[in-house]
């Protein structure tokens, strides 16, 4: 059996990108999410989806491949460098 590497998304967490994410979270209209349904589970899932969308749109990311032969100390963050 041939093992293939897994792909990992690594986000750029430098302060200016975190500031952009914070701004996007602050500007987002949370009233529509919180008032969309009476079911707490549904509102929770909608909140998570909104946060994921804001992260994807605010933080730049790179995808790295971690192979089966890569040493354990070689983390995805190191591979991005």
C-alpha positions in Angstrom: 0.0 0.0 0.0 1.4 3.4 -1.0 0.9 6.1 1.6 0.3 9.6 0.3 1.0 12.8 2.3 -1.7 14.8 3.8 -2.3 18.5 2.9 -2.4 21.0 5.8 -3.5 24.6 5.5 -1.2 27.0 7.5 -2.6 30.4 8.2 -0.4 33.6 8.3 -0.9 34.7 11.9 1.2 37.9 11.8 -0.3 40.8 13.8 -1.5 42.8 10.8 -3.5 39.7 9.5 -5.0 39.1 13.0 -6.0 42.8 13.1 -7.7 42.4 9.7 -9.6 39.3 11.1 -10.6 41.2 14.2 -11.9 44.1 12.1 -13.9 41.7 9.9 -15.4 40.0 13.0 -16.3 43.4 14.4 -18.0 44.6 11.2 -19.9 41.4 10.6 -23.7 41.6 11.1 -24.2 39.1 13.9 -27.8 40.1 14.5 -28.8 38.1 11.4 -27.0 35.0 12.6 -28.4 35.3 16.2 -32.0 35.9 15.1 -32.2 33.4 12.2 -33.7 30.6 14.3 -34.9 29.6 17.8 -32.8 26.4 17.8 -29.6 27.0 19.7 -27.8 24.3 17.8 -28.7 25.9 14.5 -27.5 29.3 15.7 -24.3 27.8 17.0 -23.6 26.1 13.7 -24.3 29.3 11.8 -22.0 31.2 14.1 -19.2 28.6 13.4 -19.8 28.8 9.7 -19.6 32.6 9.8 -16.3 32.5 11.8 -14.8 30.0 9.3 -15.9 32.2 6.4 -14.3 35.3 8.1 -11.1 33.4 8.7 -10.9 32.2 5.1 -11.5 35.7 3.8 -9.2 37.5 6.2 -6.2 35.4 6.7 -3.8 34.4 3.9 -3.0 30.7 3.9 -0.6 28.3 2.3 -1.2 24.6 1.8 1.7 22.3 2.6 2.0 18.6 2.0 3.2 16.5 4.9 4.7 13.2 3.6 5.0 9.9 5.4 8.8 10.2 5.3 8.9 13.7 6.8 10.5 13.7 10.3 8.2 14.5 13.2 10.0 17.8 14.1 9.2 19.2 10.6 5.9 20.9 11.3 3.7 22.5 8.7 4.7 25.9 9.9 8.4 25.1 9.3 7.6 23.7 5.9 5.9 27.0 4.9 9.2 28.8 5.6 
